[in-house]
Amino acid sequence: MTILAKLVEYPHEKVVPISDLSEAGLGHALSRARELVAVLEQVIAVRESDKAKADAAPRNFDRFALNAFLDKAGYRRAGDLVHLTPLQGSITKEIRDSEKAAVAVISMEARETLVFKPSGASLARFRKNPVVLYNHDYEGLPVARSLWERVRHDDNGPGLVAKPQFHRDTELSREVWQLVADGALVSWELGVIPMEWEKCATGYFVTKWDILEYSVVPSQTTLPVLQHAMCESQITSPSLVKSIRAMSGTRAD
């Protein structure tokens, strides 16, 4: 018998004063009252359980709508994985040549249509394998390893700051490090999966997101420098050459 059936099991009866009830009648009334209390307790338990499940679920579960918005806004993505494009301030801040490392702002909160709250970054999965890639090349080898990631506040607002250290064991890692150190590669992007988000007037506010990797990427700002380095044979790595040619609109020979 369902809870609802229990609540409507007894037909309405004529209400009489308690003083008019016999001892047997009082016992029957008390028994009925206990049954009703038990049923109400079950109803409350079910509602609390449903509320707990709702609280544990993502605040906005319409991932299809989010992905459609990302596509329309021009964000690059692969399935649920989103590449966050460079923003003002998402650049290399320091070069530490002795360590072959850099300190870079890899994400900023301020966006017109899509806001990723830095404090909502989940690093648990990333820290198991903190790889740094070149231009989100998931088929290639990492160019560096991230030593740490922190939320930092500056004039551009809150952002996620990281310290990648380049291993230089491959041609690509050596060339990318030199370009970063020379200021020819200055932009950084994140590869993330949004986990919880809210719809807002201008787009979406992402409150929790999973970081899979971050990459140093070429940008139009320094493209002439990269083109010159390639022409001077200072850049020979196929991955670098391919990305520079793609940005330049030229074909690989």
Buried (B, 14 or more C-beta within 10 A) or exposed (E): EEEEEBEEEEEEEEEEEEEEEEEEEEEEEEEEEEEEEEBEEEEEEEEEEEEEEEEEEEBBEEBEEBBEBBEEEEBBBEEBBBBBBBBEBBBBBEBEEEEBBBBBBBBBBEBEBBBBBBEBBBBEEBEEEBBBBBBBBEEBBBBBBBBEBEBEEEEBEBBBBBBBBBBBEBBBBBBBBBBBBBEBBBBBBBBBBBBBBEBEEEBBBBBBBBBBBBBBBBBEEBBEBBBEBBEEEBBEBEBBBEBBBEBBEEEEE
